[in-house]
Amino acid sequence: MPNKIDELLHKPLIVINLGLKMFAESLEDQGVEVVQVDWTPPAGGDQELIDLLDSLL
């Protein structure tokens, strides 16, 4: 009887890519389903602005 990990590893792979589009394209070329997310850090990564935004929550 296969265990849950074996079952998981034999299911179709779906990847969520938050990084380089080239990485997603490489996976798609191999037949992997990819969801590309266009994400950028809050406040453009500016830590001072991030801290300010955090204080509003």
C-alpha positions, 0 to 999 in steps of 0.5 A: 500500500503506497504511503501519502508521500508516494501518492503526492509525488505521483500527482501532476505538479503545479508550481506557483512562481513568484520569481523570474519569468524565465524559471516559469517558462523553463518549467512550462517547456517541461510540461509543468503547469505554472501559475506566474504571480507578478509580485513586488515587495511592499513599498518597493522594499523600502524598510522605512516605508514598510515599517510605516505601513505596518504601524497602520495595521 
